[in-house]
Amino acid sequence: MISNTITILLIAFLLDILFADPFWLYHPVQLIGLFSIIAEKQIRRIKWISLYLLGILHWVVIVTIFVGLFLVIKYVLEEISLSLLYLFYIYITYSLLALGSLTREARVIYNFLNTGDLKSARTRVQGIVSRDMSEADEQQIIRAVIETTTENLSDGIIAPLFFYGLGGPILMLVYKITNTLDSMVGYKNNRYLKYGWFSAKTDDLLNIIPARLTGLIIILTAYIKLDYPYSAWQSWRRDAQKGPSPNGGIPIVTYAGARNIRLGGPCLDKDGKVIEIPFVGGKNSFNREEIKTAITYTYLASMFTLILVVAYISNI
């Protein structure tokens, strides 16, 4: 069983590198998002329960639906063929990893910038960040790509691998559901401050270890690449908690320190309002080649994590 668990993970990891998330294939996260929207409309009709409790109900309903669906499919395929069951596990694991899609988007934006196609770069980067990029210059686009790539290294790759190691595809799925719900309802605004509180806090809880593991692996990567590992550690200690998230800032500031570059600064939210994000990391500026370096860090950090998870599973 252990060898099967490792084989499933290795095949899924390779598929993610080779094919990323095909645009024509409906993604499980899209389905989770769709059910979240439907559930919210129905749950908010309940007026006699506080928004805090309704938010808990929202999380429980979505997790129950998808974990239940996973278990039903697992039971049916076990009765038909173990080979089909393993293919199902491979598909779930592959689809919940984001290495291929994350690096693909960064590479596409780099190519647009390299050819001077700023308009296409703005459009493409808007698809992976929540800030307004409609008037962004090249430096702002590069910064957005670096920040979102390093942040998603944690919750898009390392955290799913971490939970796969602990409990296989089903625990990986629970993590991804929670992470998706945080992105759907975990906002600190009038609509979601109370309703999305539970999803946001649960996501924070699940990411405590993976985010810090990501920071350590970025430092290890900095050693291997002969960058600035001590600066990465200093940046982590000094800057990680300057943002609103207890976890999300760790990979960003650690990478900034590892490369001795300065990230952060003002940006626009989707409503065009200026958000003042603290400056973090080192002192140096960066150019579009930094995107390629961030991609390299992402691949190396992902490989290190894969090796750790395989080693852990092998010794259970």
C-alpha positions in Angstrom: 0.0 0.0 0.0 2.9 2.4 0.8 4.5 1.7 -2.6 1.1 2.4 -4.3 0.8 5.7 -2.3 4.2 6.8 -3.5 3.7 5.7 -7.1 0.4 7.6 -7.2 2.1 10.8 -5.9 5.0 10.5 -8.3 2.8 9.9 -11.4 0.5 12.8 -10.4 3.5 15.1 -9.8 4.9 14.3 -13.2 1.6 14.8 -14.9 1.3 18.2 -13.2 4.7 19.3 -14.5 4.0 18.0 -18.1 0.4 19.1 -18.6 -0.4 21.6 -15.8 -4.2 22.2 -15.7 -5.5 21.9 -19.2 -7.9 24.8 -20.1 -10.4 22.4 -21.6 -10.7 20.2 -18.5 -13.1 21.3 -15.8 -11.2 21.6 -12.6 -12.3 20.2 -9.2 -11.6 23.6 -7.6 -14.0 25.2 -10.1 -16.7 22.7 -8.9 -15.9 23.5 -5.3 -16.3 27.2 -6.1 -19.6 26.6 -7.9 -21.0 24.6 -4.9 -19.8 27.3 -2.5 -21.8 30.0 -4.4 -24.9 27.9 -4.5 -24.6 26.9 -0.8 -24.0 30.5 0.3 -27.3 31.7 -1.4 -29.2 29.0 0.4 -27.6 29.2 3.8 -27.9 33.0 4.0 -31.7 32.5 3.8 -31.6 31.2 7.3 -32.2 34.4 9.3 -32.5 33.0 12.9 -28.8 31.9 13.2 -25.8 34.3 13.5 -23.6 34.8 10.5 -20.7 33.2 12.4 -22.7 30.0 12.8 -23.9 30.2 9.2 -20.2 30.4 8.1 -19.4 27.3 10.0 -22.4 25.5 8.4 -21.1 26.7 5.0 -17.7 25.0 5.5 -19.3 21.8 7.0 -21.7 21.5 4.1 -19.1 21.9 1.3 -16.6 19.6 3.0 -19.3 17.0 3.6 -20.5 17.1 0.0 -17.0 16.6 -1.5 -15.6 14.2 1.0 -18.8 12.2 0.7 -18.6 12.2 -3.1 -14.9 11.1 -2.9 -15.8 8.2 -0.6 -18.7 7.1 -2.8 -16.5 7.1 -5.9 -13.8 5.3 -4.0 -16.3 2.6 -2.8 -17.7 2.1 -6.3 -14.3 1.9 -8.0 -13.1 -0.6 -5.4 -15.9 -2.9 -6.3 -15.1 -2.6 -10.0 -11.4 -2.4 -10.3 -8.4 -1.4 -8.2 -6.7 0.0 -11.3 -9.6 2.4 -11.9 -9.4 3.4 -8.2 -5.7 4.2 -8.6 -6.4 6.2 -11.7 -9.0 8.2 -9.7 -6.4 8.8 -7.0 -3.9 9.9 -9.6 -6.4 12.3 -11.1 -7.4 13.9 -7.8 -3.7 14.3 -6.7 -2.6 15.6 -10.0 -5.5 18.1 -10.2 -4.9 19.5 -6.7 -1.2 20.3 -7.4 -0.5 23.7 -9.0 3.2 23.5 -9.9 2.5 23.2 -13.6 -0.1 25.9 -13.9 1.7 28.3 -11.5 5.0 28.2 -13.5 3.2 28.2 -16.8 1.4 31.5 -16.0 4.6 33.1 -14.8 6.4 31.9 -18.0 3.7 33.3 -20.3 3.8 36.7 -18.6 7.6 36.7 -18.8 7.3 36.1 -22.6 4.8 38.9 -23.0 7.1 41.3 -21.2 10.1 40.1 -23.2 8.3 40.9 -26.4 7.1 44.3 -25.1 3.4 43.2 -25.1 2.5 45.0 -21.9 -1.3 44.9 -22.6 -1.3 41.1 -22.8 0.9 40.8 -19.7 -1.6 43.0 -17.8 -4.5 40.8 -18.9 -2.7 37.6 -18.0 -1.4 38.7 -14.6 -4.9 39.9 -13.7 -6.0 36.3 -13.9 -3.7 35.2 -11.1 -3.9 38.2 -8.7 -6.7 40.0 -6.9 -5.2 43.5 -7.3 -6.1 45.9 -10.2 -3.5 45.5 -12.9 -5.3 47.5 -15.7 -2.8 50.3 -15.6 0.3 48.4 -14.2 3.7 49.2 -15.6 6.3 46.5 -16.2 7.8 46.7 -12.7 4.4 46.3 -11.0 3.6 43.3 -13.2 7.0 41.7 -12.4 6.4 42.3 -8.7 2.9 40.9 -8.8 4.1 37.7 -10.6 6.9 37.2 -8.0 4.7 37.8 -5.0 1.8 35.5 -6.2 4.2 32.8 -7.4 6.0 32.6 -4.1 2.8 32.8 -2.0 1.2 30.1 -4.1 4.3 27.9 -3.7 3.0 27.3 -0.2 -0.7 26.8 -0.6 -0.7 25.5 -4.2 2.1 23.0 -4.0 3.9 22.5 -0.6 0.7 22.4 1.5 -1.1 19.9 -0.7 2.0 17.7 -0.8 2.3 18.0 3.0 -1.3 16.8 3.5 -1.0 14.1 1.0 1.9 12.8 3.0 -0.2 12.8 6.2 -3.4 11.3 4.8 -3.3 10.7 1.1 -5.6 12.2 -1.6 -8.6 12.6 0.8 -6.7 14.8 3.3 -5.2 16.7 0.4 -8.8 17.3 -0.8 -10.0 18.6 2.5 -7.1 21.1 2.6 -7.9 22.2 -1.0 -11.6 22.6 -0.1 -10.7 24.8 2.9 -8.2 26.8 0.9 -10.8 27.4 -1.9 -13.5 28.4 0.6 -11.0 30.9 2.1 -10.6 32.5 -1.3 -14.4 32.5 -1.8 -15.7 33.9 1.5 -12.6 34.6 3.7 -12.6 38.4 3.1 -12.5 41.0 5.8 -15.3 43.2 4.4 -18.9 43.9 5.4 -20.3 40.9 3.5 -17.8 38.3 4.7 -16.2 39.5 7.9 -18.5 37.3 10.1 -19.7 34.8 7.5 -16.3 33.9 6.2 -14.5 34.0 9.6 -14.5 30.2 10.1 -13.3 29.3 6.6 -10.5 31.9 6.9 -9.4 30.8 10.4 -9.5 27.1 9.4 -7.3 27.9 6.4 -4.9 29.8 8.7 -4.8 26.8 11.0 -4.1 24.3 8.2 -1.3 26.4 6.8 0.6 27.0 10.0 3.1 24.2 9.3 3.2 24.2 5.5 3.9 28.0 5.3 6.8 27.6 7.7 8.0 24.5 5.9 8.0 26.6 2.7 10.1 29.3 4.4 12.7 26.7 5.4 12.8 25.1 2.0 13.3 28.5 0.3 16.2 29.1 2.7 17.6 25.7 1.6 17.1 26.6 -2.0 19.0 29.9 -1.4 21.9 27.8 0.0 22.0 25.6 -3.1 21.7 28.6 -5.5 24.4 30.5 -3.6 22.0 33.4 -2.9 21.4 35.0 0.5 20.1 32.3 2.9 20.9 34.3 6.1 19.1 37.4 4.6 16.2 35.1 3.9 16.0 34.1 7.6 16.4 37.7 8.7 13.6 38.8 6.4 11.3 36.0 7.6 11.8 37.0 11.3 11.6 40.8 10.6 8.9 41.0 7.9 6.6 37.9 7.9 3.9 39.3 10.2 3.7 42.8 8.6 0.8 41.7 6.5 -2.8 40.6 7.5 -2.1 36.8 7.2 -0.1 34.8 9.7 1.1 32.5 7.0 0.8 34.1 3.5 3.7 36.5 4.0 6.3 33.9 5.0 7.1 32.6 1.5 7.1 36.1 0.0 9.4 37.8 2.5 11.7 34.8 2.7 12.1 34.7 -1.1 12.7 38.5 -1.1 15.4 38.1 1.5 16.9 35.1 -0.3 17.3 37.1 -3.4 18.1 40.4 -1.6 15.3 42.2 -3.5 12.7 44.6 -2.1 9.1 43.6 -2.6 5.9 45.2 -1.3 4.7 48.8 -1.7 1.4 50.3 -2.8 -1.0 48.6 -5.2 -4.6 49.0 -6.2 -7.5 46.7 -5.1 -10.2 45.7 -7.5 -12.1 48.9 -6.7 -9.2 51.1 -7.6 -8.4 51.9 -3.9 -4.7 52.3 -3.0 -3.5 49.6 -0.6 -0.2 50.4 1.2 1.7 47.1 1.6 4.8 47.3 3.7 8.2 46.9 2.0 9.9 43.6 2.8 13.0 41.7 2.0 16.3 43.1 0.8 17.4 46.3 -0.9 18.0 45.6 -4.5 15.6 46.3 -7.4 14.7 43.6 -9.9 13.9 43.1 -13.6 11.9 40.7 -15.6 14.6 38.0 -15.3 13.6 37.7 -11.7 10.5 35.9 -12.9 12.6 33.1 -14.3 14.5 32.9 -11.0 11.2 32.7 -9.1 10.2 29.8 -11.4 13.5 28.0 -10.7 12.9 28.4 -6.9 9.4 27.1 -7.3 10.6 23.9 -9.1 13.5 23.3 -6.7 11.4 23.9 -3.6 8.7 21.6 -5.0 11.2 18.8 -5.7 12.7 19.1 -2.2 9.2 18.8 -0.7 8.4 15.8 -2.9 11.5 14.1 -1.7 10.6 14.8 2.0 7.1 13.5 1.6 8.2 10.3 -0.2 10.8 9.7 2.5 8.2 10.2 5.2 5.7 7.9 3.5 8.4 5.3 3.1 9.2 5.2 6.8 5.6 5.1 8.1 
